[in-house]
Amino acid sequence: IYSTSVTIVQYIIILLIWLGLVLLLKWAKSSSSVVKRIMDGEPVILIQRGDLDVEACRHAGLTAQEVAFKLRSQGVYSIREVKRAVLEQNGQLIIVKAGEENPKYPVITDGSIQTNVLEMVEHDEEWLTSRLKDMGYDNISDIFLAEYDHGNLTVVIY
């Protein structure tokens, strides 16, 4: 922008190239779950039934001090109090304490099954597909969002 050697035409061409790249990445992210997972990442389960997964913490780039700080900032002072702790893509730690009900979980997003979420709620893909068929949904790719809440599925189609 500040260089006098760059003409207006060159500047517009560069802007169009960047616009094309941004639109291409946005399209790829919305049409492919693999690209979306690569660009956005996935939630990581750090604590399951009071046991801290050290490898998951290392993979997420968290030190023991950072995990302890995130727990303390939410009023948790012992790992044993935690039923499940999930590190979201934005760095926020979602904690379910022992004895609390599980929050709503998206088991299907954008037409793809979230297997890690199904594991958290202690079900598998067969259970999910049979429940969906009982509800009248045969094609998972037609489902925009399906949430699991207290044993019930709430489904939103495209």
C-alpha positions, 0 to 999 in steps of 0.5 A: 500500500505504501510502496510507490512501485506497486500500481493500483492494478497490482494492488487490486490483483493481490486483493483478489488473490487473497479474497479467492484464498479466503473464500476457498478456505471457507468453502473447504471448511464448510464442505469437508469435516476433515478440513474443518478438523484441521483448521479448527481442531477438536475438543480434547478430554483432559480429565475422565472420571477423576483421572488426568490424561497427561498425554492429552495435556502435553498434546494440547500444550498445557503444563500441569500449572496451567491445568491447575490454574484452569481448574482453580479458576472454576472453583475446582481444587482437586482433580478427583472432584472432576467427572470430565474436563474438556478443553475446547478449541478456543482454550476454554475448559468445560468441567463436569463435577462428579455427581453433576448431570452432563451438559448437552452434547452435540452428537451430530454436527453438520451431518457428521457423527462426533464419535468422541462426544458419543464416547463421553456419553458412553454410547456408540454409533450403532446406538445413535443410528438406531435411535435416529431410525426410530425417530424417522431419520435415515440419513445422518448427512441430512441432520444439521445438529443433534444434541444428547441431553439426559438420555434424549436426542434433539434433532435439527435437520437442514 
